[in-house]
Amino acid sequence: MFATKTKSFICLLTTILSFTVLQAQSIEGTPYCLPKNGARFTVKVEKTQYIPGRFCQYSMRYMKLNVSQQPSTTYRIIGIDIDPIVRPDTSRHFKLIIDKKRSISKVTCTPDGQLLAINADASLVAPTVHKFTPAPKPAPLNPAEFMTEDILNAGSTAKMAELSAKEIYDIRDSRNQLSRGEADFMPKDGTQLKLMLANLNRQETALRQLFEGVVTKDTTWTTIDCMPMKEGSSVFFRFSTRRGLVDADDLSGEPYNLIVKNLNTAPAATPTPAGQKEDKADIGLRVSKPSRIKLTLQHNTDVVATYEMNAAQFGTVESLSGELFGKKQSAALWLDPMTGSVKEIKQITP
């Protein structure tokens, strides 16, 4: 019994000591990385489906309408939204080394290791979310519910089409008479008139579908992320009017190219003089000096969208001296969570 308790106490003490050591190491030697920036494209595509009507072959004879007799599905891009995104740049990975001369009590990083602040709290970047809310669709009409007894009892499709067309013209005549105030039975007030006209419109729409067919439209939003690392042009995605968005290597769609151009707004990196002695105040603290880039989405020769943004990976990296965090006078440092550049430095008393 005593041996068991002693063993448990030793295990507990070992766990506490291990946690203390790990906590100290997380401050004294904190690995971190700087960010890289990209763009999220939200491509809005409209899908249009056409289903021919039951009497489509008679639409020209009775309704003077030239309609297709074959079903079809087509797609078109109706809009593109572009928003910045950030990811840790594992190629720019560093380690913060803190000795006894430095007053650093807190290092704030994102869960994936991006440095956010020193001696201060910082919040993550909330990504922009475009929420698509589909519009409510009216219940589909059933033309059979609006057919007269004569139409339903007709002996052939051609006769049904003829009688349906006649019914459509009768509905139009009734609507015109109501609008002019010439109907045999006029409504009592404006509200009743609106109801009667709406009912006639509904009947006509249902019967016209027998000739014109039915067209339905749906909209989908697809997000595509881009994390450019160099200038140039490449196929970003392909689009087919028959299949919609397809992969970049699917030749059934036409290419949409993304052109990346560095605007070179970042200051040039300062070269290290030959033979320079090691900086004793260097604690491994690095920050970004981002450059501005321009993204151009192009289809053939048409520019579909352009977007300018700061991109840390196209800029330079600068070293900050550990003297900022002295024992007598220290500092709180905040980095821009998007680019890793210095956002704010504030003096604090340790």
C-alpha positions as CSV (number, residue, x, y, z in Angstrom):
1,M,0.0,0.0,0.0
2,F,2.8,2.4,1.0
3,A,4.9,1.4,-2.0
4,T,1.9,2.1,-4.3
5,K,1.3,5.6,-2.8
6,T,5.1,6.4,-3.1
7,K,5.1,5.3,-6.7
8,S,2.0,7.4,-7.5
9,F,3.6,10.5,-5.8
10,I,6.8,10.0,-7.8
11,C,4.8,9.8,-11.0
12,L,2.9,12.9,-10.1
13,L,6.0,14.8,-9.3
14,T,7.6,13.7,-12.5
15,T,4.6,14.9,-14.5
16,I,4.6,18.3,-12.8
17,L,8.4,18.7,-13.4
18,S,8.0,17.6,-17.0
19,F,5.1,20.1,-17.5
20,T,7.3,22.9,-15.9
21,V,10.2,22.1,-18.2
22,L,8.0,22.0,-21.3
23,Q,6.4,25.3,-20.3
24,A,9.7,26.9,-19.8
25,Q,11.0,25.6,-23.2
26,S,7.9,27.0,-24.9
27,I,9.0,30.5,-23.8
28,E,12.7,30.2,-24.0
29,G,12.8,28.4,-27.3
30,T,9.6,29.0,-29.2
31,P,9.5,27.8,-32.8
32,Y,7.4,29.9,-35.1
33,C,6.9,30.8,-38.7
34,L,5.9,33.8,-40.7
35,P,2.8,33.9,-42.8
36,K,2.2,33.7,-46.6
37,N,-0.8,35.2,-48.3
38,G,-3.2,34.1,-50.9
39,A,-6.7,34.7,-52.3
40,R,-9.9,32.9,-52.1
41,F,-12.1,33.1,-55.2
42,T,-15.8,32.5,-54.7
43,V,-17.1,31.6,-58.2
44,K,-20.9,32.0,-58.6
45,V,-22.3,29.9,-61.3
46,E,-25.9,29.9,-62.6
47,K,-27.3,26.6,-63.9
48,T,-30.2,26.8,-66.3
49,Q,-32.2,23.7,-67.2
50,Y,-34.8,23.6,-69.9
51,I,-37.5,20.9,-70.2
52,P,-39.6,21.0,-73.4
53,G,-43.3,21.3,-73.1
54,R,-45.8,18.5,-73.9
55,F,-47.0,20.4,-77.0
56,C,-43.7,22.0,-78.0
57,Q,-44.0,20.7,-81.6
58,Y,-47.2,22.7,-82.0
59,S,-45.9,26.0,-80.4
60,M,-45.3,27.6,-83.8
61,R,-48.6,26.6,-85.3
62,Y,-50.8,27.7,-82.4
63,M,-48.7,30.2,-80.4
64,K,-46.3,31.6,-83.0
65,L,-43.4,30.6,-80.7
66,N,-40.1,29.0,-81.9
67,V,-39.0,26.8,-79.1
68,S,-36.5,24.0,-78.8
69,Q,-37.8,20.4,-78.7
70,Q,-34.7,19.1,-76.9
71,P,-33.9,19.4,-73.2
72,S,-30.8,21.3,-72.3
73,T,-28.6,22.3,-69.4
74,T,-26.3,25.3,-69.6
75,Y,-24.0,27.1,-67.1
76,R,-22.7,30.7,-66.9
77,I,-20.5,32.6,-64.4
78,I,-22.6,35.4,-62.8
79,G,-20.0,36.8,-60.4
80,I,-16.7,36.3,-58.6
81,D,-15.7,37.5,-55.1
82,I,-12.1,37.6,-54.0
83,D,-10.9,37.7,-50.4
84,P,-7.5,37.5,-48.8
85,I,-6.4,34.3,-46.9
86,V,-3.4,33.5,-44.8
87,R,-1.4,30.4,-44.2
88,P,1.8,29.6,-42.2
89,D,4.9,29.7,-44.5
90,T,6.9,26.7,-43.4
91,S,9.8,27.8,-45.6
92,R,10.3,30.8,-43.2
93,H,10.6,28.9,-39.9
94,F,12.5,30.4,-37.0
95,K,13.1,29.9,-33.3
96,L,12.8,32.6,-30.6
97,I,15.7,32.3,-28.2
98,I,15.2,34.1,-24.9
99,D,18.0,34.5,-22.4
100,K,18.0,35.9,-18.9
101,K,18.7,39.4,-20.2
102,R,15.4,39.5,-21.9
103,S,12.0,40.2,-20.3
104,I,9.6,38.1,-22.3
105,S,6.8,36.5,-20.4
106,K,4.4,35.5,-23.1
107,V,4.6,34.5,-26.8
108,T,1.3,34.2,-28.7
109,C,1.1,32.0,-31.7
110,T,-1.7,30.6,-33.8
111,P,-2.4,26.8,-33.4
112,D,-0.4,26.2,-36.6
113,G,2.6,28.1,-35.3
114,Q,2.3,31.6,-36.8
115,L,3.8,34.3,-34.5
116,L,1.1,36.9,-33.5
117,A,2.5,38.8,-30.5
118,I,5.2,39.0,-27.7
119,N,4.3,40.0,-24.2
120,A,0.7,40.5,-25.3
121,D,-2.5,38.7,-26.3
122,A,-3.6,38.6,-29.9
123,S,-6.6,37.3,-31.8
124,L,-6.7,35.1,-34.9
125,V,-7.8,36.5,-38.3
126,A,-11.5,35.7,-38.9
127,P,-11.8,34.6,-42.5
128,T,-14.4,36.3,-44.7
129,V,-17.3,33.9,-45.2
130,H,-19.8,34.5,-48.0
131,K,-22.9,32.7,-47.1
132,F,-25.2,31.8,-50.0
133,T,-28.9,31.9,-49.1
134,P,-31.0,30.4,-52.0
135,A,-34.1,32.3,-52.8
136,P,-37.4,30.4,-52.1
137,K,-38.8,28.8,-55.2
138,P,-42.5,28.9,-55.9
139,A,-44.3,25.5,-56.1
140,P,-44.3,24.2,-59.7
141,L,-47.5,24.5,-61.6
142,N,-49.3,21.4,-62.9
143,P,-50.9,22.3,-66.3
144,A,-53.3,19.3,-66.1
145,E,-55.0,21.1,-63.2
146,F,-55.9,24.0,-65.4
147,M,-57.1,22.0,-68.4
148,T,-60.8,22.1,-69.3
149,E,-62.9,19.0,-69.7
150,D,-62.8,19.4,-73.5
151,I,-59.0,19.5,-73.5
152,L,-58.7,16.4,-71.3
153,N,-61.2,14.4,-73.5
154,A,-59.6,15.4,-76.8
155,G,-58.8,12.3,-79.0
156,S,-55.3,13.3,-80.0
157,T,-52.3,15.4,-78.8
158,A,-52.8,17.8,-81.7
159,K,-56.4,18.4,-80.7
160,M,-55.4,18.9,-77.1
161,A,-52.8,21.4,-78.2
162,E,-55.3,23.3,-80.3
163,L,-57.8,23.5,-77.4
164,S,-55.1,24.5,-75.0
165,A,-54.1,27.4,-77.2
166,K,-57.7,28.5,-77.5
167,E,-58.0,28.4,-73.7
168,I,-54.9,30.6,-73.4
169,Y,-56.4,33.2,-75.8
170,D,-59.7,33.1,-73.9
171,I,-57.9,33.8,-70.7
172,R,-56.1,36.8,-72.3
173,D,-59.5,38.1,-73.5
174,S,-60.9,37.8,-70.0
175,R,-58.0,39.6,-68.5
176,N,-58.2,42.5,-71.0
177,Q,-61.9,42.9,-70.3
178,L,-61.3,43.0,-66.6
179,S,-58.6,45.6,-67.0
180,R,-60.8,47.8,-69.2
181,G,-63.9,47.4,-66.9
182,E,-65.8,45.7,-69.7
183,A,-66.3,42.3,-68.1
184,D,-69.8,40.9,-67.4
185,F,-69.0,40.3,-63.8
186,M,-66.7,43.0,-62.5
187,P,-65.1,42.7,-59.0
188,K,-66.4,44.7,-56.1
189,D,-63.1,46.4,-55.2
190,G,-59.4,46.7,-56.1
191,T,-58.4,43.8,-53.9
192,Q,-60.8,41.4,-55.6
193,L,-59.6,42.7,-59.0
194,K,-56.0,41.9,-58.1
195,L,-57.0,38.3,-57.0
196,M,-58.9,37.7,-60.2
197,L,-56.1,39.0,-62.4
198,A,-53.5,36.9,-60.5
199,N,-55.6,33.8,-60.9
200,L,-55.9,34.4,-64.7
201,N,-52.1,34.9,-64.9
202,R,-51.5,31.7,-63.1
203,Q,-53.8,29.8,-65.4
204,E,-52.1,31.2,-68.5
205,T,-48.6,30.5,-67.2
206,A,-49.5,26.9,-66.5
207,L,-51.0,26.3,-69.9
208,R,-48.2,28.2,-71.7
209,Q,-45.7,25.7,-70.2
210,L,-47.3,23.0,-72.4
211,F,-45.9,24.9,-75.4
212,E,-42.9,26.9,-74.0
213,G,-41.6,24.3,-71.6
214,V,-40.2,24.9,-68.2
215,V,-36.9,26.8,-67.4
216,T,-35.4,26.4,-63.9
217,K,-32.4,28.2,-62.6
218,D,-30.1,27.3,-59.7
219,T,-27.0,29.1,-58.4
220,T,-24.0,27.4,-56.8
221,W,-21.0,29.0,-55.1
222,T,-17.6,27.3,-55.4
223,T,-14.5,28.5,-53.5
224,I,-11.0,28.0,-55.1
225,D,-7.9,29.0,-53.1
226,C,-4.8,30.4,-54.6
227,M,-1.4,30.7,-52.8
228,P,1.0,32.3,-55.3
229,M,4.7,31.9,-54.7
230,K,6.1,33.5,-57.9
231,E,5.1,35.7,-60.8
232,G,3.7,34.2,-63.9
233,S,0.5,32.9,-65.6
234,S,-1.2,29.5,-65.1
235,V,-4.5,27.9,-65.7
236,F,-6.5,28.5,-62.5
237,F,-9.7,26.6,-63.5
238,R,-11.7,25.7,-66.6
239,F,-15.3,26.4,-67.3
240,S,-17.7,24.7,-69.6
241,T,-21.1,26.0,-70.6
242,R,-22.3,22.4,-70.6
243,R,-20.7,21.1,-67.4
244,G,-19.9,24.2,-65.4
245,L,-16.7,24.4,-63.4
246,V,-14.2,21.7,-64.1
247,D,-10.6,20.9,-63.0
248,A,-7.7,22.9,-64.5
249,D,-6.6,19.8,-66.4
250,D,-10.0,19.0,-67.8
251,L,-9.9,20.0,-71.5
252,S,-13.7,20.0,-71.8
253,G,-13.7,23.5,-70.4
254,E,-12.2,26.7,-71.5
255,P,-9.2,27.9,-69.5
256,Y,-9.3,30.8,-67.0
257,N,-5.8,32.0,-66.4
258,L,-4.5,33.6,-63.3
259,I,-1.7,36.1,-63.8
260,V,0.4,37.0,-60.8
261,K,2.5,40.2,-60.8
262,N,4.8,41.5,-58.1
263,L,4.4,45.3,-57.7
264,N,7.7,45.4,-55.8
265,T,6.6,47.7,-53.1
266,A,8.7,46.1,-50.3
267,P,12.1,47.7,-49.5
268,A,15.1,45.7,-50.6
269,A,16.7,43.5,-48.1
270,T,19.8,45.0,-46.4
271,P,22.8,42.8,-47.3
272,T,25.0,41.5,-44.4
273,P,28.5,43.0,-44.6
274,A,31.3,40.5,-45.0
275,G,33.1,39.7,-41.8
276,Q,30.4,41.2,-39.6
277,K,30.4,39.8,-36.0
278,E,27.4,37.9,-34.7
279,D,24.8,40.2,-33.2
280,K,24.5,39.2,-29.5
281,A,21.1,40.9,-29.3
282,D,19.7,38.7,-32.0
283,I,17.1,36.5,-30.4
284,G,15.8,35.0,-33.7
285,L,12.9,37.5,-34.0
286,R,12.0,38.0,-37.6
287,V,9.1,40.0,-39.1
288,S,7.8,40.4,-42.7
289,K,8.1,43.3,-45.0
290,P,5.3,42.4,-47.5
291,S,5.1,43.4,-51.1
292,R,2.0,44.2,-52.9
293,I,0.9,41.9,-55.7
294,K,-1.7,42.0,-58.4
295,L,-3.9,39.1,-59.4
296,T,-5.6,39.1,-62.8
297,L,-8.1,36.5,-63.8
298,Q,-8.4,36.3,-67.6
299,H,-10.5,34.4,-70.0
300,N,-9.0,34.5,-73.5
301,T,-8.3,38.2,-73.8
302,D,-11.0,39.4,-71.5
303,V,-10.2,40.4,-67.9
304,V,-12.7,38.8,-65.6
305,A,-11.4,40.1,-62.3
306,T,-8.4,41.9,-60.7
307,Y,-7.3,42.0,-57.1
308,E,-4.4,43.7,-55.3
309,M,-3.2,42.5,-52.0
310,N,-0.2,42.4,-49.7
311,A,1.8,39.2,-49.9
312,A,4.5,38.4,-47.3
313,Q,6.1,35.8,-49.5
314,F,6.9,38.3,-52.2
315,G,8.5,40.8,-49.7
316,T,11.6,40.6,-47.4
317,V,12.3,39.5,-43.9
318,E,13.7,41.9,-41.2
319,S,15.4,41.1,-37.9
320,L,14.2,42.8,-34.7
321,S,16.8,43.3,-32.0
322,G,16.3,41.6,-28.6
323,E,17.1,44.9,-27.0
324,L,13.5,45.7,-27.3
325,F,12.8,43.4,-24.4
326,G,15.2,44.6,-21.7
327,K,14.9,43.9,-18.0
328,K,14.3,47.5,-17.0
329,Q,12.3,48.6,-20.1
330,S,10.6,46.0,-22.2
331,A,8.0,46.1,-25.0
332,A,4.8,44.5,-26.2
333,L,4.9,43.6,-29.8
334,W,1.9,42.9,-32.1
335,L,2.3,41.6,-35.6
336,D,-0.2,41.9,-38.4
337,P,-1.9,38.5,-38.4
338,M,-2.3,38.7,-42.2
339,T,1.2,39.6,-43.2
340,G,3.5,39.2,-40.2
341,S,4.6,42.8,-40.4
342,V,5.0,45.0,-37.3
343,K,1.5,46.3,-36.3
344,E,2.4,48.0,-33.0
345,I,5.2,48.3,-30.5
346,K,4.3,49.5,-27.0
347,Q,6.7,50.1,-24.1
348,I,5.9,48.3,-20.9
349,T,7.5,47.9,-17.5
350,P,8.4,44.4,-16.7
